[in-house]
Amino acid sequence: MSKLKLKLVVFALLLLAGIAYYLVLPKPLFSPVYSTVLEARNGELLAAAIAADGQWRFPLNDSVPERFKSAILAFEDEHFESHPGFNPFSLMRAAWQNLEAGRVVSGGSTLSMQLIRLSRNGQPRTVWEKVKEIILATRLELAYSKAEILALYAAHAPFGGNTVGLEAAAWRYYGRQPEQLSWGETATLAVLPNSPALVYPGKNSTLLENKRNRLLDKLYHQGVLDSLSCVLAKREPLPSSPKPLPKLAPHLLTRIRQEGGEGKRITSSIEPYLQKQLIQLVHRHHLQLRGNGIHNAAALILDVESGEAMAYVGNTQPEDAEVHGASVDVITAGRSTGSILKPFLYAAMLHEGSLLPYALLPDIPTYIDGFAPKNFDETYDGAVAADEALARSLNIPAVHMLKDYGIEKFHFLLKRLGMRTLNQAPGHYGLSLILGGAEASLWDLGGMYASLARSMNHYFHYPEPKRYAIADYHAPRYRLHQKEDSEPSRQSEGLLNAGALWYTFEAMAKVRRPSNETGWEYFDSSRKLAWKTGTSFGYRDAWAIGLTPKYVVAIWVGNADGEGRPGLTGLSAAAPILFDVVQLLPEGKWFDYPASDMTSTLISEQSGFKASRSCEDTLRMDVPRSGLRSQACPYHQEVHLDAQGAYRVHSACASVGEMQHQSWFVLPPVQEWYYRRNNPGYKKLPPFRTDCQAVRNHMALQLIYPYENAQIYIPKELDGEKGKSVFDAAHRDPKASIYWHLDGEYIGVTEGEHQMGISPEPGEHVITLVDMQGERLERRFKVLGKRQNAPQVN
């Protein structure tokens, strides 16, 4: 063979050897399953779940505490910083010791070689295997820095039992982070990987203590410890058994695992101090609530600006998490909303200009396509200002608002605001959507309210005309700094304008507080809060959500299995928790007034509508710019009175020159019937003078029930006799008599309270009402023969 060929062969062999050497190190070095670790925003451990293989093995940490570094190098590898992966002197010393002892008493392995052995778990401890470890250790030193090698070792070294890695060991044996360990504690952990099966806390304690103390003495001789520190470290007790890991956010941990975070280290946005306070607060209220058979509660605190969760208590936390469904994360569960969506409808109607803040809304017995809503207290005001209806959470005005606004539009708006549980078509929910006919999660609702506050805050950050950003409306986040880096595009029109949001928050601030918060507005220390409660049908869900410019607090109380309980209402069960939570938060200023989104206009003092020409008592007030599109007052009419102003007249019975012409506030008959009971200052229309034929510009007679083409089921009484359906009517004149006719046959007369119990046969019927002035009203209805044919009423 020529010298050239020989050189080529040698070069090829060296090249192949080099390639083999480069490829010999596996990537990744370790591929085990890790524990799921949930950290607070400051790195504090909130909760962890054991790895799928039953080991407590935390995901890799980039650094190792200086104390542990000093201890492990002193104990295992003094020349770690200088050797290339193996130490020939250590290997020769180990070989001589083994020959003298006649058995293996020392391995002479460096930390790099031990790391390779850990990565090749299960390999026999032979001479050939030792050679492999040396080769791989040198390759390891070329691929990783010394700090990275030490971090890998600390993360994968065995520490006894099912505990792997320094961080897991620190928490399991001392209940603290590795950085918080003392010298005695650090030295104890440093000697454990040397023989983890033989020595670990709770087993061979004397041997473990001797090894720790020898290490402490070595650190003293190296000058790492002074004499006093060494003596004190030796006196520290050894851990007796593993400790339970923190369980400060178990429901969030479960959620993270379900959402793709299994086996990962997640740094959350949770503020640990606030989380601990919230857990205690919810537990304290739970002790009271469970006396009424109410076993579950959830609480969420969001930062408005970022949308990050500051505290997350997914449920009560009894010792046995399976009792009463305490393991269920209610924050993400869909629950009936009750009245908690009403502020969004109020804001939406203000935004589009179909409502003004103080405009009167009907609050009367209502029947719409088989849906018969009731107010919580089952009373009626006749007519009530829109902001008061929201503050008092009246159901009937809300239903009329939704009917006017449109179910489809509201359904679409809620989805854009972030309500992800609306998975049915708008018609499926109908008008009950505003009263709890749909389900929502506390997570979505908290995010929706936070988005309103965020949009309001950001309105003042940018000049006209582009003061809104759709990006302000987003779901909450539980991961730290999980947000878009780019500046959101801004526009002149938002989902809800600032004027609408301002009046919505002001109305929510008027909501009646729990009894212990009565009179809050008279105390300087009290905090202004926009808040809303909700109670689902059957007392199954109690909600309370409050917001300030900086925070949103969302509370749910109930039973995870859906069992209703008397007294389980938003005001009595959820609101007390809400106001206790608010006291935990820093105090701040209220929302700035959005003057640039307001415009001044004349408003009728009596109706709250935009003043018409017939309105006399008016006031000038700021309303959202869109409010200029709202309807003019429909309740003020010009009436003609005689010279004394006692009776109505018209040109056929009185001289025009003798008439008084006045603007009169006139509600429809049914609204008037209930309104005047609560408003003694309401002036009813004067009657027509006896010599004047009544001109029916205003209907005096109105049938409340049944509604047109109603389908009625009349059940039997307890004694088996056929029951009666009570028909309701109202008349503008409180002294009027109404004559009732069924299918053309007279059945009776009523005065004052106009109610008539009727028991028609199954089939179609016509009810006819006639008053003393001859005003006539007819309505058709149908009596059903079987219960199953009756419409469902929520």
Secondary structure by P-SEA (a helix, b strand, c coil): ccaaaaaaaaaaaaaaaaaaaaaccccccccccccbbbbccccccccccccccccccccccccccaaaaaaaaacccccccccccccaaaaaaaaaaaaaacccccccccaaaaaaaaaaccccccaaaaaaaaaaaaaaaaaccaaaaaaaaaaccccccccccaaaaaaaccccccccccaaaaaaaaaccccccccccccaaaaaaaaaaaaaaaaaaaccccaaaaaaaaacccccbbbbcccccaaaaaaaaaaccccccccccccaaaaaaaaaaaaaaaaaaaaacccbbbbbbbccccccccccccccccccccccccccccccccccccccaaaaaaaaaaaacccccbbbbbbcccccccbbbbcccccccccccaaaaaaacccaaaaaaaaaacaaaaaaaaaaaccccccccccccccccccccccccaaaaaaaaaaaaaaaaacccccccccccccccccccccccccccccccccccccccaaaaaaaaaaaaacccccccccccccccbbbbbbbbbbcccccbbbbbbbcccbbbbbbbcccccccccccccccccaaaaaaaaaabbbbbccccccccbbbbbbcccccccccccccbbbbbbcccccccccccccbbbbbbcccccccccccccccccbbbbbbbcccaaaaaaaaaaccccccccccccccccccccccccccccccbbbbbbbbcccccbbbbbbbbbbccccbbbbbbccccccccccccbbbbbbbccccbbbbbbccccbbbbbbbbbbcccccccccc
